[in-house]
Amino acid sequence: MKANNEMGRLKLLMRKIMDRVLYYIKVMKVRIRMRNEKALERAVRKICTSGEWHKSKEGFHANGKRKKVDGEAGRILEKLLGIPENNKQSADIVLGNGVRVEIKTNKSPKTKITLGCKAPIRIKKQKDTIIAHGKEEPNVARRLNATLKVGGGPSRTLVAECKGSGSGKTIDVSDSETGNKEFYWVVADVVKKFTNKIPNVLHVKAIKRKVGEREEYKFVSSTYYSKFNPHLFEKQLTEDGKIVIEPREKIDYTNNNRIRDRGTAFRTDEGNINEMFNKSVTWC
């Protein structure tokens, strides 16, 4: 029995090593093919001008409600560009010349774009925060899905405020009724995170349609934003209220009351992205 367990662990380790090796081979192929921004632009232009529709994994329930698969348009675009799937904290793609690019997609100007996620520093236990401010779904879950912004009103009885200055500046999220702090971020850490995550952004717009039990996407235009400006990003986050913070977490009653956390997303409207960068150009 012990020998079988050891063999099983060895096989699992070897599989992980091979998956990692294959991932880096794919990354290097991308870097060879995408030598610079011009090569990436040619590839994106080809996709956007092809007029092709691409099938989604997303299906529909019998009542017509969509079975949501997060980030499906982005997944399809990355596959078309040959970029391997990843959950990295850094940019999606590194070009042959070393330039790092994060790829973003959306299907409507009304849809906010997720810049990335960053977990907060918690004062209270996560479970206690969800219990106090979440919404109950009997026998399913208690969910905390809030939309917070500095200077905005309460959401799920939580409110976000900017406190302090310099290296001590924080975004505090507190109970709107008692004033008790639930969690917070150090602003300098948030700025550092997104300086690394979105140094340059390729934003590609898509349109969608329903065909049978699947959605399909067609990519129609693109804009390339370069030279991320951390000071303008910080201003949008802490002064202008143009970046919203969305906790997405729950206590899952169907899985032994485990906490499920999809990450606290920092999101903004399409029109605000241009204000975070020093340069932008329309590719197609």
C-alpha positions in Angstrom: 0.0 0.0 0.0 2.8 2.4 0.9 4.6 1.7 -2.4 1.4 2.4 -4.3 1.0 5.7 -2.5 4.5 6.7 -3.3 4.1 5.7 -6.9 0.9 7.8 -7.1 2.6 10.9 -5.6 5.5 10.4 -8.1 3.2 10.2 -11.0 1.3 13.4 -9.9 4.7 15.2 -9.5 5.8 14.2 -12.9 2.5 15.3 -14.4 2.9 18.7 -12.8 6.5 19.0 -14.1 5.4 18.0 -17.6 2.5 20.5 -17.5 4.9 23.3 -16.5 7.4 22.3 -19.2 4.7 22.3 -21.9 3.4 25.7 -20.6 6.8 27.3 -21.0 7.3 25.7 -24.4 4.0 27.4 -25.5 5.2 30.7 -23.9 8.4 30.6 -25.9 6.6 29.8 -29.1 4.4 32.9 -28.5 7.6 35.0 -27.9 9.2 33.8 -31.1 6.0 34.4 -33.1 5.1 37.7 -31.5 8.5 39.5 -31.6 7.1 42.9 -30.9 4.0 45.1 -30.8 3.8 45.2 -34.6 3.6 41.4 -34.8 0.9 41.4 -32.1 -1.0 44.1 -34.0 -0.9 42.0 -37.3 -2.3 39.0 -35.4 -5.1 41.0 -33.8 -6.0 42.8 -37.1 -6.3 39.4 -38.7 -8.8 38.2 -36.1 -10.8 41.4 -36.0 -11.1 41.7 -39.8 -11.9 38.0 -40.4 -15.6 38.4 -39.6 -15.6 34.9 -38.0 -17.8 33.9 -35.1 -16.3 31.7 -32.4 -18.2 29.3 -30.3 -18.3 29.7 -26.5 -18.4 27.1 -23.8 -21.3 29.0 -22.4 -24.7 27.3 -22.7 -28.2 27.9 -21.6 -30.6 26.4 -19.1 -34.0 25.2 -20.2 -35.5 28.5 -19.0 -33.2 30.4 -21.3 -30.9 31.7 -18.6 -27.2 31.7 -19.5 -24.9 29.2 -17.9 -22.1 31.7 -17.1 -18.5 30.9 -17.8 -16.4 33.8 -16.6 -14.0 35.5 -19.0 -15.1 33.4 -22.0 -14.4 36.1 -24.6 -10.9 36.6 -23.3 -10.3 32.9 -23.2 -11.3 32.5 -26.8 -9.1 35.5 -27.9 -6.1 34.2 -26.1 -6.6 30.8 -27.7 -6.7 32.4 -31.1 -3.5 34.2 -30.4 -1.9 31.0 -29.2 -1.4 32.2 -25.6 -1.6 29.4 -23.0 -4.1 29.8 -20.2 -2.7 31.2 -16.9 -3.7 32.7 -13.6 -0.6 34.8 -13.3 -0.3 37.9 -11.2 1.7 39.5 -14.0 0.7 40.4 -17.6 -0.8 37.8 -19.9 1.9 37.8 -22.6 5.6 38.7 -22.9 6.6 39.7 -26.4 9.9 38.7 -28.0 11.3 42.2 -27.2 10.4 41.8 -23.5 7.3 44.1 -23.6 4.6 42.8 -21.3 0.9 43.0 -22.4 -2.3 42.3 -20.5 -5.2 41.4 -22.8 -8.7 42.6 -21.9 -12.0 42.1 -23.7 -15.6 43.2 -23.2 -18.9 42.7 -25.1 -20.6 46.0 -24.3 -19.6 49.6 -23.4 -21.8 49.1 -20.3 -19.7 46.1 -19.2 -17.0 47.0 -16.7 -13.5 45.7 -17.4 -11.7 43.7 -14.7 -8.2 45.1 -14.3 -7.2 42.4 -11.9 -7.7 41.1 -8.4 -6.0 41.8 -5.1 -7.0 40.3 -1.7 -7.5 42.7 1.2 -5.9 42.7 4.6 -8.6 41.5 6.9 -9.4 42.8 10.4 -12.2 40.4 10.9 -12.5 36.8 9.8 -13.7 36.4 6.2 -16.5 34.2 7.3 -17.8 36.7 9.9 -17.8 39.5 7.2 -19.8 37.3 4.8 -22.3 36.5 7.6 -22.7 40.1 8.6 -22.9 41.6 5.1 -23.8 38.8 2.7 -27.1 37.9 1.1 -28.8 34.6 2.0 -29.7 32.0 -0.6 -31.5 29.4 1.4 -29.8 25.9 1.3 -27.4 27.2 -1.3 -25.0 29.9 0.0 -24.5 33.2 1.7 -22.9 35.5 -0.8 -21.0 38.8 -0.4 -21.1 40.5 -3.8 -20.6 44.2 -3.2 -19.6 47.1 -5.5 -17.5 49.6 -3.5 -15.8 52.8 -4.5 -14.0 55.5 -2.6 -16.5 58.3 -2.0 -19.5 56.2 -2.9 -22.4 55.1 -0.8 -22.9 51.8 1.0 -23.1 48.5 -0.7 -24.2 45.5 1.3 -23.9 47.8 4.4 -20.2 48.3 3.5 -18.5 51.6 2.6 -15.0 52.4 1.2 -13.0 55.4 2.3 -9.4 56.6 1.6 -7.5 57.3 4.8 -4.0 58.5 5.6 -1.3 59.8 3.2 2.0 58.8 1.7 3.1 55.3 2.5 0.4 55.1 5.1 -2.5 55.8 2.7 -5.1 53.0 2.8 -8.5 52.2 1.4 -10.6 51.1 4.4 -13.8 49.1 4.1 -16.1 49.5 7.1 -19.5 48.6 8.3 -21.7 51.6 7.2 -23.8 51.4 10.3 -21.3 50.8 13.1 -18.1 52.2 11.5 -16.2 49.1 12.4 -13.4 48.3 9.9 -13.7 45.0 8.2 -10.7 45.0 5.8 -8.4 47.3 4.0 -5.7 47.7 1.3 -2.4 49.7 1.5 -2.7 51.9 -1.6 1.0 51.7 -2.4 0.7 47.9 -2.5 -2.3 48.1 -4.9 -0.5 50.5 -7.2 2.6 48.2 -7.2 0.4 45.2 -8.0 -1.3 46.9 -11.1 2.0 48.4 -12.3 3.2 44.9 -12.7 -0.2 43.4 -13.9 -1.1 46.0 -16.6 2.1 47.8 -17.9 0.5 47.8 -21.3 -3.1 46.7 -22.2 -4.6 45.4 -25.4 -8.3 46.0 -25.3 -10.4 44.0 -27.8 -14.1 44.6 -28.2 -16.4 41.7 -29.1 -20.1 41.3 -30.0 -22.1 38.2 -29.2 -25.1 36.2 -30.5 -27.0 33.2 -29.3 -27.0 30.2 -31.7 -28.9 27.2 -30.4 -27.6 26.4 -26.9 -24.4 28.3 -27.3 -23.2 31.9 -27.4 -20.8 33.0 -30.2 -18.4 35.9 -30.2 -16.9 38.0 -33.0 -14.0 40.3 -32.3 -14.5 43.7 -34.0 -12.0 46.3 -32.9 -9.0 46.9 -30.7 -7.0 49.6 -28.9 -3.5 49.3 -27.5 -2.7 51.3 -24.4 1.0 51.7 -23.4 3.1 53.2 -20.6 0.9 52.7 -17.6 0.8 55.8 -15.3 0.7 54.7 -11.6 -0.1 58.2 -10.5 -3.2 58.5 -12.7 -4.3 55.0 -11.7 -4.0 56.0 -8.0 -6.0 59.2 -8.6 -8.8 57.2 -10.3 -8.9 54.8 -7.4 -8.6 57.1 -4.4 -10.0 60.4 -5.5 -12.2 60.1 -8.6 -14.1 56.9 -7.7 -13.7 55.6 -11.2 -12.4 52.2 -10.1 -14.8 50.0 -8.2 -13.8 47.2 -5.8 -16.0 44.1 -5.9 -15.6 41.3 -3.3 -16.9 38.0 -4.8 -17.1 35.5 -2.0 -19.5 33.1 -0.4 -20.1 30.5 2.3 -21.1 27.4 0.2 -23.8 25.4 2.0 -23.6 22.7 -0.6 -19.9 22.0 0.2 -19.6 21.7 4.0 -20.0 25.5 4.5 -16.6 26.1 2.8 -15.7 29.6 1.8 -15.4 30.2 -1.9 -13.5 33.3 -2.9 -13.3 34.3 -6.6 -11.0 37.2 -5.8 -11.7 40.8 -5.0 -11.9 42.5 -8.4 -10.8 46.0 -9.3 -12.9 47.1 -12.2 -13.5 50.2 -14.3 -15.5 51.4 -17.3 -14.0 51.1 -20.8 -13.7 54.9 -21.1 -11.5 55.2 -18.1 -8.7 53.0 -19.3 -7.3 55.7 -21.5 -6.7 57.9 -18.5 -4.4 55.3 -16.8 -1.9 55.3 -19.7 0.4 57.9 -21.3 -0.3 56.6 -24.9 -3.0 54.8 -26.8 -3.5 53.8 -30.5 -6.4 52.2 -32.3 -5.3 49.1 -34.1 -8.5 48.2 -35.9 
